[in-house]
């Protein structure tokens, strides 16, 4: 399984918030937000909660698990 997200969609739905604006609001770098959006980095529980709170959403509305067919023995 792989952690996926709708973070970019939520940024644009909420006034086209930039990665930098979101990063500033939750206390991380813009690169961290970019890495989360592209699936290169899985946020900590604390960071996922901060992001969800920023958008007024539940964590599972933004982050979700998807099946990964390449996974062996999964």
CHARMM internal coordinates of N, CA and C (Angstrom, degrees):
IC EDIT
DIST 1 N 1 CA 1.4512
DIST 1 CA 1 C 1.5251
ANGL 1 N 1 CA 1 C 109.45
DIST 1 C 2 N 1.3084
ANGL 1 CA 1 C 2 N 114.40
DIHE 1 N 1 CA 1 C 2 N 153.18
DIST 2 N 2 CA 1.4598
ANGL 1 C 2 N 2 CA 120.64
DIHE 1 CA 1 C 2 N 2 CA -178.16
DIST 2 CA 2 C 1.5219
ANGL 2 N 2 CA 2 C 109.65
DIHE 1 C 2 N 2 CA 2 C -131.91
DIST 2 C 3 N 1.3286
ANGL 2 CA 2 C 3 N 115.86
DIHE 2 N 2 CA 2 C 3 N 141.04
DIST 3 N 3 CA 1.4587
ANGL 2 C 3 N 3 CA 120.36
DIHE 2 CA 2 C 3 N 3 CA 176.34
DIST 3 CA 3 C 1.5265
ANGL 3 N 3 CA 3 C 109.10
DIHE 2 C 3 N 3 CA 3 C -81.39
DIST 3 C 4 N 1.3250
ANGL 3 CA 3 C 4 N 116.33
DIHE 3 N 3 CA 3 C 4 N 122.37
DIST 4 N 4 CA 1.4661
ANGL 3 C 4 N 4 CA 122.64
DIHE 3 CA 3 C 4 N 4 CA 178.47
DIST 4 CA 4 C 1.5263
ANGL 4 N 4 CA 4 C 107.57
DIHE 3 C 4 N 4 CA 4 C -117.92
DIST 4 C 5 N 1.3269
ANGL 4 CA 4 C 5 N 116.39
DIHE 4 N 4 CA 4 C 5 N 172.13
DIST 5 N 5 CA 1.4611
ANGL 4 C 5 N 5 CA 118.35
DIHE 4 CA 4 C 5 N 5 CA -179.01
DIST 5 CA 5 C 1.5265
ANGL 5 N 5 CA 5 C 111.90
DIHE 4 C 5 N 5 CA 5 C -154.47
DIST 5 C 6 N 1.3252
ANGL 5 CA 5 C 6 N 112.91
DIHE 5 N 5 CA 5 C 6 N 162.87
DIST 6 N 6 CA 1.4639
ANGL 5 C 6 N 6 CA 122.53
DIHE 5 CA 5 C 6 N 6 CA 175.97
DIST 6 CA 6 C 1.5306
ANGL 6 N 6 CA 6 C 109.36
DIHE 5 C 6 N 6 CA 6 C -112.21
DIST 6 C 7 N 1.3158
ANGL 6 CA 6 C 7 N 116.77
DIHE 6 N 6 CA 6 C 7 N 28.21
DIST 7 N 7 CA 1.4594
ANGL 6 C 7 N 7 CA 120.75
DIHE 6 CA 6 C 7 N 7 CA -172.35
DIST 7 CA 7 C 1.5242
ANGL 7 N 7 CA 7 C 112.69
DIHE 6 C 7 N 7 CA 7 C -60.37
DIST 7 C 8 N 1.3089
ANGL 7 CA 7 C 8 N 117.28
DIHE 7 N 7 CA 7 C 8 N -46.34
DIST 8 N 8 CA 1.4643
ANGL 7 C 8 N 8 CA 120.19
DIHE 7 CA 7 C 8 N 8 CA -179.26
DIST 8 CA 8 C 1.5283
ANGL 8 N 8 CA 8 C 110.60
DIHE 7 C 8 N 8 CA 8 C -60.50
DIST 8 C 9 N 1.3333
ANGL 8 CA 8 C 9 N 116.61
DIHE 8 N 8 CA 8 C 9 N -42.75
DIST 9 N 9 CA 1.4577
ANGL 8 C 9 N 9 CA 121.09
DIHE 8 CA 8 C 9 N 9 CA 178.84
DIST 9 CA 9 C 1.5388
ANGL 9 N 9 CA 9 C 110.42
DIHE 8 C 9 N 9 CA 9 C -60.07
DIST 9 C 10 N 1.3303
ANGL 9 CA 9 C 10 N 116.90
DIHE 9 N 9 CA 9 C 10 N -44.18
DIST 10 N 10 CA 1.4605
ANGL 9 C 10 N 10 CA 119.92
DIHE 9 CA 9 C 10 N 10 CA -179.82
DIST 10 CA 10 C 1.5264
ANGL 10 N 10 CA 10 C 111.27
DIHE 9 C 10 N 10 CA 10 C -65.35
DIST 10 C 11 N 1.3258
ANGL 10 CA 10 C 11 N 117.73
DIHE 10 N 10 CA 10 C 11 N -37.01
DIST 11 N 11 CA 1.4674
ANGL 10 C 11 N 11 CA 119.43
DIHE 10 CA 10 C 11 N 11 CA 177.24
DIST 11 CA 11 C 1.5262
ANGL 11 N 11 CA 11 C 110.92
DIHE 10 C 11 N 11 CA 11 C -59.94
DIST 11 C 12 N 1.3331
ANGL 11 CA 11 C 12 N 116.13
DIHE 11 N 11 CA 11 C 12 N -43.70
DIST 12 N 12 CA 1.4608
ANGL 11 C 12 N 12 CA 119.44
DIHE 11 CA 11 C 12 N 12 CA -177.97
DIST 12 CA 12 C 1.5262
ANGL 12 N 12 CA 12 C 112.60
DIHE 11 C 12 N 12 CA 12 C -75.02
DIST 12 C 13 N 1.3286
ANGL 12 CA 12 C 13 N 117.19
DIHE 12 N 12 CA 12 C 13 N -32.51
DIST 13 N 13 CA 1.4659
ANGL 12 C 13 N 13 CA 120.24
DIHE 12 CA 12 C 13 N 13 CA 177.21
DIST 13 CA 13 C 1.5220
ANGL 13 N 13 CA 13 C 112.42
DIHE 12 C 13 N 13 CA 13 C -69.02
DIST 13 C 14 N 1.3168
ANGL 13 CA 13 C 14 N 116.51
DIHE 13 N 13 CA 13 C 14 N -22.66
DIST 14 N 14 CA 1.4632
ANGL 13 C 14 N 14 CA 121.25
DIHE 13 CA 13 C 14 N 14 CA -177.53
DIST 14 CA 14 C 1.5293
ANGL 14 N 14 CA 14 C 110.37
DIHE 13 C 14 N 14 CA 14 C -107.37
DIST 14 C 15 N 1.3049
ANGL 14 CA 14 C 15 N 116.09
DIHE 14 N 14 CA 14 C 15 N 52.74
DIST 15 N 15 CA 1.4561
ANGL 14 C 15 N 15 CA 121.29
DIHE 14 CA 14 C 15 N 15 CA 173.12
DIST 15 CA 15 C 1.5091
ANGL 15 N 15 CA 15 C 115.45
DIHE 14 C 15 N 15 CA 15 C 82.07
DIST 15 C 16 N 1.3240
ANGL 15 CA 15 C 16 N 116.62
DIHE 15 N 15 CA 15 C 16 N 25.66
DIST 16 N 16 CA 1.4711
ANGL 15 C 16 N 16 CA 121.71
DIHE 15 CA 15 C 16 N 16 CA 179.03
DIST 16 CA 16 C 1.5243
ANGL 16 N 16 CA 16 C 111.67
DIHE 15 C 16 N 16 CA 16 C 53.46
DIST 16 C 17 N 1.3298
ANGL 16 CA 16 C 17 N 114.67
DIHE 16 N 16 CA 16 C 17 N 49.82
DIST 17 N 17 CA 1.4586
ANGL 16 C 17 N 17 CA 121.96
DIHE 16 CA 16 C 17 N 17 CA 177.82
DIST 17 CA 17 C 1.5293
ANGL 17 N 17 CA 17 C 108.67
DIHE 16 C 17 N 17 CA 17 C -62.34
DIST 17 C 18 N 1.3111
ANGL 17 CA 17 C 18 N 117.03
DIHE 17 N 17 CA 17 C 18 N 133.82
DIST 18 N 18 CA 1.4667
ANGL 17 C 18 N 18 CA 119.71
DIHE 17 CA 17 C 18 N 18 CA 179.14
DIST 18 CA 18 C 1.5250
ANGL 18 N 18 CA 18 C 110.32
DIHE 17 C 18 N 18 CA 18 C -76.99
DIST 18 C 19 N 1.3084
ANGL 18 CA 18 C 19 N 115.34
DIHE 18 N 18 CA 18 C 19 N 161.66
DIST 19 N 19 CA 1.4590
ANGL 18 C 19 N 19 CA 119.94
DIHE 18 CA 18 C 19 N 19 CA 174.73
DIST 19 CA 19 C 1.5257
ANGL 19 N 19 CA 19 C 109.73
DIHE 18 C 19 N 19 CA 19 C -58.89
DIST 19 C 20 N 1.3268
ANGL 19 CA 19 C 20 N 116.86
DIHE 19 N 19 CA 19 C 20 N -39.12
DIST 20 N 20 CA 1.4637
ANGL 19 C 20 N 20 CA 120.76
DIHE 19 CA 19 C 20 N 20 CA -179.57
DIST 20 CA 20 C 1.5182
ANGL 20 N 20 CA 20 C 111.58
DIHE 19 C 20 N 20 CA 20 C -64.98
DIST 20 C 21 N 1.3352
ANGL 20 CA 20 C 21 N 117.24
DIHE 20 N 20 CA 20 C 21 N -42.33
DIST 21 N 21 CA 1.4700
ANGL 20 C 21 N 21 CA 120.49
DIHE 20 CA 20 C 21 N 21 CA 178.71
DIST 21 CA 21 C 1.5205
ANGL 21 N 21 CA 21 C 111.10
DIHE 20 C 21 N 21 CA 21 C -61.49
DIST 21 C 22 N 1.3227
ANGL 21 CA 21 C 22 N 116.40
DIHE 21 N 21 CA 21 C 22 N -44.17
DIST 22 N 22 CA 1.4634
ANGL 21 C 22 N 22 CA 120.13
DIHE 21 CA 21 C 22 N 22 CA 178.72
DIST 22 CA 22 C 1.5225
ANGL 22 N 22 CA 22 C 110.15
DIHE 21 C 22 N 22 CA 22 C -65.52
DIST 22 C 23 N 1.3175
ANGL 22 CA 22 C 23 N 116.58
DIHE 22 N 22 CA 22 C 23 N -43.86
DIST 23 N 23 CA 1.4700
ANGL 22 C 23 N 23 CA 120.87
DIHE 22 CA 22 C 23 N 23 CA 179.11
DIST 23 CA 23 C 1.5267
ANGL 23 N 23 CA 23 C 110.60
DIHE 22 C 23 N 23 CA 23 C -57.52
DIST 23 C 24 N 1.3313
ANGL 23 CA 23 C 24 N 116.96
DIHE 23 N 23 CA 23 C 24 N -46.28
DIST 24 N 24 CA 1.4623
ANGL 23 C 24 N 24 CA 120.89
DIHE 23 CA 23 C 24 N 24 CA 178.78
DIST 24 CA 24 C 1.5238
ANGL 24 N 24 CA 24 C 111.26
DIHE 23 C 24 N 24 CA 24 C -60.54
DIST 24 C 25 N 1.3177
ANGL 24 CA 24 C 25 N 116.36
DIHE 24 N 24 CA 24 C 25 N -40.81
DIST 25 N 25 CA 1.4678
ANGL 24 C 25 N 25 CA 121.08
DIHE 24 CA 24 C 25 N 25 CA -176.91
DIST 25 CA 25 C 1.5259
ANGL 25 N 25 CA 25 C 112.81
DIHE 24 C 25 N 25 CA 25 C -66.97
DIST 25 C 26 N 1.3351
ANGL 25 CA 25 C 26 N 117.04
DIHE 25 N 25 CA 25 C 26 N -32.73
DIST 26 N 26 CA 1.4743
ANGL 25 C 26 N 26 CA 119.55
DIHE 25 CA 25 C 26 N 26 CA -176.63
DIST 26 CA 26 C 1.5203
ANGL 26 N 26 CA 26 C 112.95
DIHE 25 C 26 N 26 CA 26 C -106.83
DIST 26 C 27 N 1.3255
ANGL 26 CA 26 C 27 N 117.58
DIHE 26 N 26 CA 26 C 27 N 1.49
DIST 27 N 27 CA 1.4597
ANGL 26 C 27 N 27 CA 121.13
DIHE 26 CA 26 C 27 N 27 CA 172.47
DIST 27 CA 27 C 1.5162
ANGL 27 N 27 CA 27 C 116.30
DIHE 26 C 27 N 27 CA 27 C 81.22
DIST 27 C 28 N 1.3378
ANGL 27 CA 27 C 28 N 116.87
DIHE 27 N 27 CA 27 C 28 N 34.60
DIST 28 N 28 CA 1.4671
ANGL 27 C 28 N 28 CA 120.84
DIHE 27 CA 27 C 28 N 28 CA 176.25
DIST 28 CA 28 C 1.5309
ANGL 28 N 28 CA 28 C 108.94
DIHE 27 C 28 N 28 CA 28 C -130.97
DIST 28 C 29 N 1.3339
ANGL 28 CA 28 C 29 N 116.41
DIHE 28 N 28 CA 28 C 29 N -177.97
DIST 29 N 29 CA 1.4641
ANGL 28 C 29 N 29 CA 119.83
DIHE 28 CA 28 C 29 N 29 CA 177.80
DIST 29 CA 29 C 1.5240
ANGL 29 N 29 CA 29 C 110.49
DIHE 28 C 29 N 29 CA 29 C -89.03
DIST 29 C 30 N 1.3181
ANGL 29 CA 29 C 30 N 115.32
DIHE 29 N 29 CA 29 C 30 N 162.46
DIST 30 N 30 CA 1.4624
ANGL 29 C 30 N 30 CA 120.70
DIHE 29 CA 29 C 30 N 30 CA 176.28
DIST 30 CA 30 C 1.5153
ANGL 30 N 30 CA 30 C 109.99
DIHE 29 C 30 N 30 CA 30 C -61.14
DIST 30 C 31 N 1.3254
ANGL 30 CA 30 C 31 N 116.99
DIHE 30 N 30 CA 30 C 31 N -36.91
DIST 31 N 31 CA 1.4638
ANGL 30 C 31 N 31 CA 120.88
DIHE 30 CA 30 C 31 N 31 CA 179.14
DIST 31 CA 31 C 1.5302
ANGL 31 N 31 CA 31 C 111.36
DIHE 30 C 31 N 31 CA 31 C -62.10
DIST 31 C 32 N 1.3106
ANGL 31 CA 31 C 32 N 117.29
DIHE 31 N 31 CA 31 C 32 N -35.49
DIST 32 N 32 CA 1.4703
ANGL 31 C 32 N 32 CA 120.31
DIHE 31 CA 31 C 32 N 32 CA 177.02
DIST 32 CA 32 C 1.5194
ANGL 32 N 32 CA 32 C 110.43
DIHE 31 C 32 N 32 CA 32 C -62.51
DIST 32 C 33 N 1.3326
ANGL 32 CA 32 C 33 N 117.28
DIHE 32 N 32 CA 32 C 33 N -45.61
DIST 33 N 33 CA 1.4686
ANGL 32 C 33 N 33 CA 120.91
DIHE 32 CA 32 C 33 N 33 CA 178.69
DIST 33 CA 33 C 1.5250
ANGL 33 N 33 CA 33 C 109.76
DIHE 32 C 33 N 33 CA 33 C -62.19
DIST 33 C 34 N 1.3122
ANGL 33 CA 33 C 34 N 117.13
DIHE 33 N 33 CA 33 C 34 N -44.93
DIST 34 N 34 CA 1.4681
ANGL 33 C 34 N 34 CA 121.28
DIHE 33 CA 33 C 34 N 34 CA 178.12
DIST 34 CA 34 C 1.5289
ANGL 34 N 34 CA 34 C 110.58
DIHE 33 C 34 N 34 CA 34 C -59.09
DIST 34 C 35 N 1.3239
ANGL 34 CA 34 C 35 N 116.85
DIHE 34 N 34 CA 34 C 35 N -44.62
DIST 35 N 35 CA 1.4692
ANGL 34 C 35 N 35 CA 121.09
DIHE 34 CA 34 C 35 N 35 CA -178.59
DIST 35 CA 35 C 1.5230
ANGL 35 N 35 CA 35 C 111.98
DIHE 34 C 35 N 35 CA 35 C -65.48
DIST 35 C 36 N 1.3237
ANGL 35 CA 35 C 36 N 117.01
DIHE 35 N 35 CA 35 C 36 N -35.32
DIST 36 N 36 CA 1.4706
ANGL 35 C 36 N 36 CA 120.46
DIHE 35 CA 35 C 36 N 36 CA 175.73
DIST 36 CA 36 C 1.5223
ANGL 36 N 36 CA 36 C 109.54
DIHE 35 C 36 N 36 CA 36 C -66.52
DIST 36 C 37 N 1.3213
ANGL 36 CA 36 C 37 N 117.02
DIHE 36 N 36 CA 36 C 37 N -47.56
DIST 37 N 37 CA 1.4656
ANGL 36 C 37 N 37 CA 121.03
DIHE 36 CA 36 C 37 N 37 CA -178.07
DIST 37 CA 37 C 1.5227
ANGL 37 N 37 CA 37 C 112.38
DIHE 36 C 37 N 37 CA 37 C -60.00
DIST 37 C 38 N 1.3121
ANGL 37 CA 37 C 38 N 117.38
DIHE 37 N 37 CA 37 C 38 N -36.57
DIST 38 N 38 CA 1.4675
ANGL 37 C 38 N 38 CA 121.09
DIHE 37 CA 37 C 38 N 38 CA -177.80
DIST 38 CA 38 C 1.5210
ANGL 38 N 38 CA 38 C 112.84
DIHE 37 C 38 N 38 CA 38 C -88.42
DIST 38 C 39 N 1.3308
ANGL 38 CA 38 C 39 N 117.52
DIHE 38 N 38 CA 38 C 39 N -0.94
DIST 39 N 39 CA 1.4584
ANGL 38 C 39 N 39 CA 120.86
DIHE 38 CA 38 C 39 N 39 CA 177.52
DIST 39 CA 39 C 1.5131
ANGL 39 N 39 CA 39 C 114.47
DIHE 38 C 39 N 39 CA 39 C 80.33
DIST 39 C 40 N 1.3160
ANGL 39 CA 39 C 40 N 117.51
DIHE 39 N 39 CA 39 C 40 N 12.67
DIST 40 N 40 CA 1.4613
ANGL 39 C 40 N 40 CA 120.70
DIHE 39 CA 39 C 40 N 40 CA 179.54
DIST 40 CA 40 C 1.5214
ANGL 40 N 40 CA 40 C 112.10
DIHE 39 C 40 N 40 CA 40 C -85.25
DIST 40 C 41 N 1.3338
ANGL 40 CA 40 C 41 N 116.74
DIHE 40 N 40 CA 40 C 41 N -14.31
DIST 41 N 41 CA 1.4547
ANGL 40 C 41 N 41 CA 121.82
DIHE 40 CA 40 C 41 N 41 CA -176.57
DIST 41 CA 41 C 1.5119
ANGL 41 N 41 CA 41 C 108.82
DIHE 40 C 41 N 41 CA 41 C -142.99
DIST 41 C 42 N 1.3269
ANGL 41 CA 41 C 42 N 116.51
DIHE 41 N 41 CA 41 C 42 N 131.20
DIST 42 N 42 CA 1.4642
ANGL 41 C 42 N 42 CA 121.77
DIHE 41 CA 41 C 42 N 42 CA 175.26
DIST 42 CA 42 C 1.5319
ANGL 42 N 42 CA 42 C 107.73
DIHE 41 C 42 N 42 CA 42 C -96.92
DIST 42 C 43 N 1.3206
ANGL 42 CA 42 C 43 N 117.40
DIHE 42 N 42 CA 42 C 43 N 123.43
DIST 43 N 43 CA 1.4639
ANGL 42 C 43 N 43 CA 119.25
DIHE 42 CA 42 C 43 N 43 CA -177.22
DIST 43 CA 43 C 1.5189
ANGL 43 N 43 CA 43 C 111.77
DIHE 42 C 43 N 43 CA 43 C -69.28
DIST 43 C 44 N 1.3077
ANGL 43 CA 43 C 44 N 115.05
DIHE 43 N 43 CA 43 C 44 N 154.58
DIST 44 N 44 CA 1.4663
ANGL 43 C 44 N 44 CA 120.10
DIHE 43 CA 43 C 44 N 44 CA 172.70
DIST 44 CA 44 C 1.5255
ANGL 44 N 44 CA 44 C 108.23
DIHE 43 C 44 N 44 CA 44 C -65.48
DIST 44 C 45 N 1.3047
ANGL 44 CA 44 C 45 N 115.56
DIHE 44 N 44 CA 44 C 45 N 165.18
DIST 45 N 45 CA 1.4628
ANGL 44 C 45 N 45 CA 119.85
DIHE 44 CA 44 C 45 N 45 CA 176.80
DIST 45 CA 45 C 1.5267
ANGL 45 N 45 CA 45 C 109.85
DIHE 44 C 45 N 45 CA 45 C -59.65
DIST 45 C 46 N 1.3276
ANGL 45 CA 45 C 46 N 116.30
DIHE 45 N 45 CA 45 C 46 N -42.87
DIST 46 N 46 CA 1.4665
ANGL 45 C 46 N 46 CA 120.52
DIHE 45 CA 45 C 46 N 46 CA 179.87
DIST 46 CA 46 C 1.5264
ANGL 46 N 46 CA 46 C 111.15
DIHE 45 C 46 N 46 CA 46 C -60.22
DIST 46 C 47 N 1.3218
ANGL 46 CA 46 C 47 N 117.10
DIHE 46 N 46 CA 46 C 47 N -46.22
DIST 47 N 47 CA 1.4592
ANGL 46 C 47 N 47 CA 119.98
DIHE 46 CA 46 C 47 N 47 CA -179.26
DIST 47 CA 47 C 1.5321
ANGL 47 N 47 CA 47 C 111.19
DIHE 46 C 47 N 47 CA 47 C -66.51
DIST 47 C 48 N 1.3165
ANGL 47 CA 47 C 48 N 117.78
DIHE 47 N 47 CA 47 C 48 N -40.98
DIST 48 N 48 CA 1.4640
ANGL 47 C 48 N 48 CA 120.91
DIHE 47 CA 47 C 48 N 48 CA 177.65
DIST 48 CA 48 C 1.5297
ANGL 48 N 48 CA 48 C 110.53
DIHE 47 C 48 N 48 CA 48 C -60.83
DIST 48 C 49 N 1.3167
ANGL 48 CA 48 C 49 N 116.70
DIHE 48 N 48 CA 48 C 49 N -40.21
DIST 49 N 49 CA 1.4666
ANGL 48 C 49 N 49 CA 120.64
DIHE 48 CA 48 C 49 N 49 CA 178.03
DIST 49 CA 49 C 1.5287
ANGL 49 N 49 CA 49 C 111.33
DIHE 48 C 49 N 49 CA 49 C -66.66
DIST 49 C 50 N 1.3313
ANGL 49 CA 49 C 50 N 117.24
DIHE 49 N 49 CA 49 C 50 N -40.57
DIST 50 N 50 CA 1.4637
ANGL 49 C 50 N 50 CA 120.73
DIHE 49 CA 49 C 50 N 50 CA 178.02
DIST 50 CA 50 C 1.5276
ANGL 50 N 50 CA 50 C 111.09
DIHE 49 C 50 N 50 CA 50 C -62.75
DIST 50 C 51 N 1.3247
ANGL 50 CA 50 C 51 N 116.56
DIHE 50 N 50 CA 50 C 51 N -42.49
DIST 51 N 51 CA 1.4634
ANGL 50 C 51 N 51 CA 120.97
DIHE 50 CA 50 C 51 N 51 CA 179.60
DIST 51 CA 51 C 1.5284
ANGL 51 N 51 CA 51 C 110.01
DIHE 50 C 51 N 51 CA 51 C -64.04
DIST 51 C 52 N 1.3257
ANGL 51 CA 51 C 52 N 116.35
DIHE 51 N 51 CA 51 C 52 N -46.07
DIST 52 N 52 CA 1.4641
ANGL 51 C 52 N 52 CA 120.25
DIHE 51 CA 51 C 52 N 52 CA 179.42
DIST 52 CA 52 C 1.5251
ANGL 52 N 52 CA 52 C 110.87
DIHE 51 C 52 N 52 CA 52 C -61.47
DIST 52 C 53 N 1.3238
ANGL 52 CA 52 C 53 N 116.91
DIHE 52 N 52 CA 52 C 53 N -43.15
DIST 53 N 53 CA 1.4618
ANGL 52 C 53 N 53 CA 120.86
DIHE 52 CA 52 C 53 N 53 CA 179.43
DIST 53 CA 53 C 1.5313
ANGL 53 N 53 CA 53 C 110.57
DIHE 52 C 53 N 53 CA 53 C -62.92
DIST 53 C 54 N 1.3203
ANGL 53 CA 53 C 54 N 117.05
DIHE 53 N 53 CA 53 C 54 N -39.91
DIST 54 N 54 CA 1.4608
ANGL 53 C 54 N 54 CA 121.62
DIHE 53 CA 53 C 54 N 54 CA 178.60
DIST 54 CA 54 C 1.5295
ANGL 54 N 54 CA 54 C 111.00
DIHE 53 C 54 N 54 CA 54 C -55.98
DIST 54 C 55 N 1.3376
ANGL 54 CA 54 C 55 N 115.90
DIHE 54 N 54 CA 54 C 55 N -42.25
DIST 55 N 55 CA 1.4617
ANGL 54 C 55 N 55 CA 120.53
DIHE 54 CA 54 C 55 N 55 CA -179.11
DIST 55 CA 55 C 1.5275
ANGL 55 N 55 CA 55 C 113.23
DIHE 54 C 55 N 55 CA 55 C -88.00
DIST 55 C 56 N 1.3307
ANGL 55 CA 55 C 56 N 117.36
DIHE 55 N 55 CA 55 C 56 N -4.42
DIST 56 N 56 CA 1.4603
ANGL 55 C 56 N 56 CA 120.74
DIHE 55 CA 55 C 56 N 56 CA -178.38
DIST 56 CA 56 C 1.5157
ANGL 56 N 56 CA 56 C 112.11
DIHE 55 C 56 N 56 CA 56 C 69.71
DIST 56 C 57 N 1.3293
ANGL 56 CA 56 C 57 N 115.68
DIHE 56 N 56 CA 56 C 57 N 33.71
DIST 57 N 57 CA 1.4624
ANGL 56 C 57 N 57 CA 121.81
DIHE 56 CA 56 C 57 N 57 CA -176.47
DIST 57 CA 57 C 1.5261
ANGL 57 N 57 CA 57 C 110.05
DIHE 56 C 57 N 57 CA 57 C -123.69
DIST 57 C 58 N 1.3314
ANGL 57 CA 57 C 58 N 115.48
DIHE 57 N 57 CA 57 C 58 N 171.25
DIST 58 N 58 CA 1.4565
ANGL 57 C 58 N 58 CA 121.66
DIHE 57 CA 57 C 58 N 58 CA 171.30
DIST 58 CA 58 C 1.5229
ANGL 58 N 58 CA 58 C 108.19
DIHE 57 C 58 N 58 CA 58 C -84.63
DIST 58 C 59 N 1.3120
ANGL 58 CA 58 C 59 N 116.60
DIHE 58 N 58 CA 58 C 59 N 150.89
DIST 59 N 59 CA 1.4666
ANGL 58 C 59 N 59 CA 121.26
DIHE 58 CA 58 C 59 N 59 CA 179.50
DIST 59 CA 59 C 1.5250
ANGL 59 N 59 CA 59 C 110.49
DIHE 58 C 59 N 59 CA 59 C -54.24
DIST 59 C 60 N 1.3270
ANGL 59 CA 59 C 60 N 116.88
DIHE 59 N 59 CA 59 C 60 N -42.59
DIST 60 N 60 CA 1.4680
ANGL 59 C 60 N 60 CA 120.20
DIHE 59 CA 59 C 60 N 60 CA -175.99
DIST 60 CA 60 C 1.5288
ANGL 60 N 60 CA 60 C 113.22
DIHE 59 C 60 N 60 CA 60 C -71.66
DIST 60 C 61 N 1.3428
ANGL 60 CA 60 C 61 N 117.54
DIHE 60 N 60 CA 60 C 61 N -11.11
DIST 61 N 61 CA 1.4639
ANGL 60 C 61 N 61 CA 120.17
DIHE 60 CA 60 C 61 N 61 CA 172.89
DIST 61 CA 61 C 1.5250
ANGL 61 N 61 CA 61 C 111.02
DIHE 60 C 61 N 61 CA 61 C -77.22
DIST 61 C 62 N 1.3225
ANGL 61 CA 61 C 62 N 116.67
DIHE 61 N 61 CA 61 C 62 N -24.60
DIST 62 N 62 CA 1.4627
ANGL 61 C 62 N 62 CA 121.98
DIHE 61 CA 61 C 62 N 62 CA -178.11
DIST 62 CA 62 C 1.5235
ANGL 62 N 62 CA 62 C 111.90
DIHE 61 C 62 N 62 CA 62 C -102.50
DIST 62 C 63 N 1.3280
ANGL 62 CA 62 C 63 N 116.55
DIHE 62 N 62 CA 62 C 63 N -41.94
DIST 63 N 63 CA 1.4630
ANGL 62 C 63 N 63 CA 121.92
DIHE 62 CA 62 C 63 N 63 CA -177.57
DIST 63 CA 63 C 1.5248
ANGL 63 N 63 CA 63 C 110.43
DIHE 62 C 63 N 63 CA 63 C -111.61
DIST 63 C 64 N 1.3278
ANGL 63 CA 63 C 64 N 116.68
DIHE 63 N 63 CA 63 C 64 N 141.38
DIST 64 N 64 CA 1.4602
ANGL 63 C 64 N 64 CA 120.57
DIHE 63 CA 63 C 64 N 64 CA -179.07
DIST 64 CA 64 C 1.5277
ANGL 64 N 64 CA 64 C 109.97
DIHE 63 C 64 N 64 CA 64 C -151.98
DIST 64 C 65 N 1.3137
ANGL 64 CA 64 C 65 N 115.27
DIHE 64 N 64 CA 64 C 65 N 159.40
DIST 65 N 65 CA 1.4671
ANGL 64 C 65 N 65 CA 121.45
DIHE 64 CA 64 C 65 N 65 CA 177.92
DIST 65 CA 65 C 1.5142
ANGL 65 N 65 CA 65 C 109.42
DIHE 64 C 65 N 65 CA 65 C -95.52
DIST 65 C 66 N 1.3260
ANGL 65 CA 65 C 66 N 115.73
DIHE 65 N 65 CA 65 C 66 N 138.22
DIST 66 N 66 CA 1.4563
ANGL 65 C 66 N 66 CA 120.40
DIHE 65 CA 65 C 66 N 66 CA 174.21
DIST 66 CA 66 C 1.5203
ANGL 66 N 66 CA 66 C 108.61
DIHE 65 C 66 N 66 CA 66 C -123.70
DIST 66 C 67 N 1.3127
ANGL 66 CA 66 C 67 N 115.67
DIHE 66 N 66 CA 66 C 67 N 150.38
DIST 67 N 67 CA 1.4532
ANGL 66 C 67 N 67 CA 120.04
DIHE 66 CA 66 C 67 N 67 CA 176.90
DIST 67 CA 67 C 1.5057
ANGL 67 N 67 CA 67 C 109.61
DIHE 66 C 67 N 67 CA 67 C -69.59
DIST 67 C 68 N 1.3280
ANGL 67 CA 67 C 68 N 115.74
DIHE 67 N 67 CA 67 C 68 N 139.64
DIST 68 N 68 CA 1.4550
ANGL 67 C 68 N 68 CA 121.45
DIHE 67 CA 67 C 68 N 68 CA 177.61
DIST 68 CA 68 C 1.5157
ANGL 68 N 68 CA 68 C 107.55
DIHE 67 C 68 N 68 CA 68 C -115.55
DIST 68 C 69 N 1.3362
ANGL 68 CA 68 C 69 N 117.35
DIHE 68 N 68 CA 68 C 69 N 107.56
DIST 69 N 69 CA 1.4610
ANGL 68 C 69 N 69 CA 121.79
DIHE 68 CA 68 C 69 N 69 CA -176.65
DIST 69 CA 69 C 1.5174
ANGL 69 N 69 CA 69 C 113.14
DIHE 68 C 69 N 69 CA 69 C -64.38
DIST 69 C 70 N 1.3370
ANGL 69 CA 69 C 70 N 117.28
DIHE 69 N 69 CA 69 C 70 N -18.79
DIST 70 N 70 CA 1.4638
ANGL 69 C 70 N 70 CA 121.09
DIHE 69 CA 69 C 70 N 70 CA -178.50
DIST 70 CA 70 C 1.5228
ANGL 70 N 70 CA 70 C 112.91
DIHE 69 C 70 N 70 CA 70 C -81.32
DIST 70 C 71 N 1.3185
ANGL 70 CA 70 C 71 N 116.30
DIHE 70 N 70 CA 70 C 71 N -9.55
DIST 71 N 71 CA 1.4632
ANGL 70 C 71 N 71 CA 120.56
DIHE 70 CA 70 C 71 N 71 CA -176.52
DIST 71 CA 71 C 1.5203
ANGL 71 N 71 CA 71 C 109.98
DIHE 70 C 71 N 71 CA 71 C -72.37
DIST 71 C 72 N 1.3081
ANGL 71 CA 71 C 72 N 116.61
DIHE 71 N 71 CA 71 C 72 N 132.23
DIST 72 N 72 CA 1.4720
ANGL 71 C 72 N 72 CA 122.08
DIHE 71 CA 71 C 72 N 72 CA -179.12
DIST 72 CA 72 C 1.5361
ANGL 72 N 72 CA 72 C 108.72
DIHE 71 C 72 N 72 CA 72 C -93.67
DIST 72 C 73 N 1.3077
ANGL 72 CA 72 C 73 N 115.35
DIHE 72 N 72 CA 72 C 73 N 132.00
DIST 73 N 73 CA 1.4517
ANGL 72 C 73 N 73 CA 120.45
DIHE 72 CA 72 C 73 N 73 CA 176.52
DIST 73 CA 73 C 1.5111
ANGL 73 N 73 CA 73 C 114.14
DIHE 72 C 73 N 73 CA 73 C 72.45
DIST 73 C 74 N 1.3171
ANGL 73 CA 73 C 74 N 117.34
DIHE 73 N 73 CA 73 C 74 N 15.47
DIST 74 N 74 CA 1.4639
ANGL 73 C 74 N 74 CA 121.18
DIHE 73 CA 73 C 74 N 74 CA -178.20
DIST 74 CA 74 C 1.4453
ANGL 74 N 74 CA 74 C 110.19
DIHE 73 C 74 N 74 CA 74 C -87.82
END
COOR INIT
IC SEED 1 N 1 CA 1 C
IC BUILD
